[in-house]
Amino acid sequence: MNHLQESRIIPCQPNVIIRTFQSGDEVAFHDLNESWILESFSMDDKDRLILGDPVGRVLKAGGEIFLIVWPEATLGCCALLPLENQSWELAKMAVAKEHRGCGIGRRLLHHVVEYAKETGAHKLSLKTSSLLQPAIYLYKSVGFQIVAQENSRLSRNARADVFMELIL
């Protein structure tokens, strides 16, 4: 078993693990993301497509979805979407509101970065909103840097006005 398959214990949440998407995780992936999006924004067509069909839109497209789970609940999730030139887009990262501030997002993000490195990726890219300062702080804390949108491979949408990259 490699280190990506080991259980990841969160100090304030015993028995929490990070695992890949399984059949039946569609509802948790949808609900976690819809919840954070609707806190400050509205759902757009791309959100509806990905959240309505994560298997077809993420997994069958060559991506991956990770979930951080507790025996009683799914606490967070994150998707990796393939980009050209051995790169990934980090997308649809969400942590349940009642579990934020507990290190769950940080642990999930570290796991996803390690997974990307193990796949031989050279870069992780993401887009976020300047309204989401805790998320920006988290991304910066693991090495992501803000880049100009014109230097990013990612396109702007209604809520994305911050573009970040991590060179692996």
C-alpha positions in Angstrom: 0.0 0.0 0.0 1.5 3.4 -1.0 1.1 6.4 1.2 -1.9 7.7 -0.8 -4.0 4.7 0.3 -3.2 5.0 4.0 -5.8 6.4 6.4 -5.3 10.0 7.1 -6.2 10.9 10.7 -7.4 14.4 11.3 -6.7 15.5 15.0 -10.2 16.8 15.6 -12.0 14.1 13.6 -10.8 10.6 14.4 -11.2 7.8 11.8 -11.2 10.2 8.9 -9.8 8.9 5.6 -9.1 10.3 2.2 -10.2 8.1 -0.7 -11.1 8.2 -4.3 -14.6 8.6 -5.6 -16.9 5.5 -5.4 -20.3 4.8 -6.8 -22.8 6.5 -4.6 -20.6 9.5 -3.9 -22.4 11.6 -6.5 -24.8 13.1 -4.0 -22.1 14.1 -1.5 -20.0 15.6 -4.2 -22.9 17.6 -5.5 -24.2 18.8 -2.1 -20.8 19.8 -0.7 -20.1 21.9 -3.8 -23.6 23.3 -4.2 -23.5 24.4 -0.5 -20.4 26.5 -0.7 -21.2 27.9 -4.1 -24.7 29.1 -2.9 -23.2 30.7 0.2 -21.9 33.7 -1.9 -22.6 32.9 -5.6 -25.0 31.2 -7.9 -24.6 27.9 -9.8 -23.6 28.3 -13.4 -24.1 25.9 -16.3 -20.6 24.4 -15.9 -21.3 23.7 -12.2 -24.5 22.0 -13.1 -22.8 19.8 -15.7 -19.9 18.7 -13.5 -22.0 18.3 -10.3 -24.8 16.5 -12.2 -22.4 14.0 -13.8 -19.1 13.7 -12.0 -18.4 10.3 -13.5 -18.8 11.4 -17.1 -17.5 15.0 -16.7 -14.5 14.2 -14.4 -13.6 10.6 -14.1 -14.3 9.5 -17.7 -12.5 12.6 -18.9 -9.3 11.3 -17.2 -9.7 13.2 -14.0 -10.0 12.1 -10.4 -12.2 13.0 -7.4 -11.1 12.6 -3.8 -13.3 12.6 -0.7 -12.4 13.0 2.9 -14.8 10.8 4.9 -15.8 10.1 8.4 -17.8 6.9 9.1 -20.9 9.1 9.5 -20.4 11.7 6.7 -18.4 13.0 3.8 -16.6 16.1 5.1 -15.0 17.4 1.9 -14.1 16.7 -1.7 -11.8 17.9 -4.4 -11.5 17.1 -8.2 -8.5 17.1 -10.5 -9.3 17.8 -14.1 -6.7 17.0 -16.8 -5.0 19.8 -18.7 -2.4 19.5 -21.4 1.3 19.2 -20.8 1.1 17.0 -17.7 -0.9 19.4 -15.7 -4.1 19.3 -13.6 -6.8 21.8 -12.7 -7.7 21.6 -9.1 -11.5 22.2 -9.0 -14.6 21.7 -6.9 -12.8 21.7 -3.6 -15.3 21.9 -0.8 -15.4 21.3 3.0 -18.7 21.0 4.9 -19.3 24.3 6.7 -19.6 22.7 10.1 -16.1 21.1 9.6 -14.2 24.1 8.3 -11.2 25.3 10.4 -10.3 21.8 11.5 -7.5 21.1 9.1 -9.7 19.0 6.8 -9.2 21.2 3.7 -5.5 21.4 4.3 -5.2 17.7 4.6 -7.2 17.1 1.5 -5.2 19.7 -0.4 -1.9 18.1 0.6 -3.2 14.7 -0.5 -4.2 16.0 -3.9 -0.8 17.8 -4.4 1.0 14.5 -3.5 -1.2 12.6 -5.9 -0.5 15.1 -8.7 3.3 14.7 -8.1 3.0 10.9 -8.2 1.2 11.1 -11.6 4.2 13.0 -12.9 2.4 16.3 -13.2 4.4 19.5 -13.6 1.8 22.0 -12.5 -1.5 22.4 -10.7 -3.7 25.3 -11.7 -6.9 26.7 -10.1 -9.3 29.5 -10.3 -11.1 31.0 -7.3 -12.7 34.2 -6.1 -11.2 37.1 -4.3 -14.2 36.8 -1.9 -12.8 33.5 -0.7 -9.9 34.7 1.3 -9.6 31.7 3.6 -9.3 29.5 0.4 -6.7 31.8 -1.1 -4.7 31.7 2.1 -4.8 27.9 2.2 -3.7 27.6 -1.4 -0.8 30.1 -0.8 0.2 28.2 2.3 1.0 25.1 0.3 2.9 27.0 -2.4 0.3 28.2 -4.9 1.1 31.6 -6.4 -1.3 34.1 -8.0 -0.8 34.5 -11.7 -2.3 36.9 -14.2 -5.3 35.4 -15.9 -3.8 35.9 -19.3 -0.9 33.6 -18.1 -3.3 30.9 -16.9 -4.7 28.1 -19.0 -8.0 28.5 -17.3 -10.8 30.8 -18.4 -12.6 33.3 -16.3 -16.1 32.7 -15.2 -18.7 34.7 -13.3 -17.0 34.1 -9.9 -13.4 33.4 -10.8 -11.2 36.5 -10.6 -8.1 34.9 -9.0 -5.9 32.4 -10.9 -3.2 30.4 -9.1 -0.5 27.8 -10.0 1.7 25.5 -8.2 4.8 24.2 -10.0 5.5 20.7 -8.8 
